[in-house]
């Protein structure tokens, strides 16, 4: 993503902080989203096609992944203030749980995660996306896009995608756009 596009999206947080709510996590048993100490950041949703810029990147992601725009959730715009985090999790729905069955009914499995970092955090300032099972830490760099598939080519869930959003150090914050793409049209 171009730096000026990152700035345009970050301006939403600066100009409309009331849009942001405490981030929630997915409840495997109920299918709902709940506030917990597992995830302490804030977020808002950028509706599909909300702005020409959002529509442009939705189209680009569809082109890059080969998945239609309709398979994607709206962009989630996360704001991590100093010390805020998202503990270890997977983005796919854990099959076999009642809540997951309900979520799977809305568009199938989350097969792709596409993240775009909207600002840079210097080395040592935290905020990395930490893939704990494979020893990979991705440091936020303005405009960097990072994609991973939550399923393997045989459609088995890929446990190696377990990751955590690490907290920014004091004096820093992280802005992140995430789009999850499903195996079917998402409703």
N, C-alpha and C positions, 0 to 999 in steps of 0.2 A: 504494500500500500504506500502511496506517495506520502511524504512527510506532511504536506499541507492538508491531505485528506485526514491523516491522523489528528492533526490540530483541529480540524473542523468537527470531528466526532468528540474529541476531548472537551471542546467548547460546550457541548451539551451538558456535561457534568458541571462545568464551571458556571454556566448560565441557568441551569435548571436542576439544581441539586435535589429539589423536592421530588423529582421523578424517581430517585433511587430509594430502594427499600432494602432492609436487611436481607441478605441472600439466604435462600432456603435450600435444603437438601431433599432428595427424593426418598420417600418412606417406602421401603420394600413391601410392607404389609398392607398399607392403605392405598398406595398409589398417589398420595398427596405430597405436597411440599411442606416441609416443616422447618422452623427455625431451631437451630441447635448450635452447640459449641463446636461441631464438626466443621462448620463453615461460618466465618465471621465477617466476610466482605459485604459490600452492598452491590446491588445491580438494578438495571432497568432493561426493558425489552425495547428494541428498535423494530417497529412493525415492518413486515415485508413491504418493500417499496416506499417506506416512510419519507425518504428524501431521494432525489435523483442519485446521490452518491451511494446510498444504501442499495438502491436498485442496481446500480452499476456493479457493485461488488457481489451481490447475489448472483447476477448473471455470470460474472467471471468465475465464481466458485462452481457454479453448475457446469460451465465449460471445462474447468480443470478436473472435476471429479467424474464427469459423465453422468451425474445425477441431476434430475430436473429440479428447478427452483421449488416446486410443490412438495418435494421430498424433505425440504429443510424447515426446521423451526425458525422463528424469528431470531435475529442476532440478539444474544445476551451481552450487554455491555456491563462489565464488572469493574468496580472501583475498589482497590485494596489500599486502605490507608495504613500507616506504619503499624506493624504488629498484627495485621489482619491476614487470615490464611484460609485455605481450603484443605483439610486433611486428606489423607490417602483415600482414593476412590477410583472407581471405573466409570466411564461415561455410558457404557452399555447397560441394558436392563438385565439384571440377574434373573434368569428364567427359573420358574418353579415357585416364585413368590406371588401371592395374590395381587399385590400392587403392581408388579411387573406385568402381569397378564393384562391388566387394565391399560397400562401404558403402551404395551405392544399392540393393542387394539386400535391405537390412534395413528398408526403409520408403520408398524413393524419395528424392528430393531434399529437402534442408533448405530449405524455402521461406520460413519465417518465423523471425526471431530476436526474442525477447521478453526484455528485460533490466529488472531492478528494482534500483535503487541502494538499499543498506541504511543508508548513512550519508552525511553531507554533508562535502564537502571545500571549504574556502573558496577564493575566487578566488585564483589564484597558488600553490595547494598541489598542483597536478598532478592525476593520476588521471583525466583526461578520457578519454572514448571519442572518438577522433579519426578522423573520416571524411575521409581524406586526399585523395581525388579530388574531393570537393565542398566542401572547406573548412569543414566543420562540426565543432565540438568540443562534446560534451555533458558538462557538469560534473556530477559526482555530487551529488545532492541526496536526502536521506533520503526514501524512499517514492516517488521519481519512477520511473515506468515508461516505457520507451522501446522502441518496436517498429519493426522494418523488415522489409520483404519482400526476400528474396534473389533473387527472380525478378520479371520484368516481367509485365504482364497477358498477354503472348503466350507465357509460360513460358520465355523466354530468360533466361539467367543475367544478373543485373544487376551489372556490374563496378563501378558507382559505390558499392556497399556495402562496398568495401575499407575496413578500419578497423584501428585499433590501440588497445590499452589502455595508456594512458600511465602512467608510474610516479608514485606519490605522492611528494611531497617529504619530506625528513627530518622526522620527528615526526608523520607522518600515515600512515594506512593506509586501504584501500578494501575494502568488502565489497559483493559483487555477486551477484545471482541471475540465471542465464540459463536460458531454456528454448528449445530448438530444436524446431520443428514441421515435420513431413515431409508429403510429398504423399500418403502412404499410412500404414497402420497400421505403427508402429515396433516392431520386435522385437529 
